[in-house]
Amino acid sequence: MATTLNRGSTWTNSDGLVVGFGPNEANFNGAVEKNQGSGPKTSNVVFTWENFNAGDAVNVPIPAGSRIQNVKVHIDETFTSTGTNTAEVGDGSDPNGFITTTKLTVANMTAGAILNGDGVYLYGATDTDGREFKEYASADTVDLVSAQTDWTAGRATLVVTFA
């Protein structure tokens, strides 16, 4: 990733020195993680029905020491299937720890919908064993998985916010 600085305007004096005016702001070229620094960060992955039609997982990498604050799925294009398909979002310890199959049903996965996490890993969800704000001691992934294989259309973004 290349970073350059951008002045609002410049003037070149008679000696050839370029003098800048205005704020000196960074221009980032390439993909960057949103909200860099010590505050919350957001990672996401765009996926289509083909990405998890055969039970393959859609994964968002999570760095070691992270605490998950929110997980949601933004539906860009309506998901359709020949059956009553569902999906879930979790990790290797609990496959529906972030979003349950109750939320990720084909009936709910319509264009424009934002499906917020409802699993026990998230603050405010039904906390059955004190796991609110899941913290990862080592690097891991948040996984969106469907057990069904008869999805026929759809496109969405899995968004994970962590600190």
Protein Blocks (a to p, Z undefined) as FASTA:
>chain_A
ZZddddfbdcddfkopacdedjdddddedjddehiajbdcdddddddfklmmnopacddd
ddehiacfbdcdddfbdcddfbdcddddddfklmklmbcfklmgfklmcghiacddfbfk
bghiacfkopghiadfbdcddddddfbfcbfbdcdddddddZZ
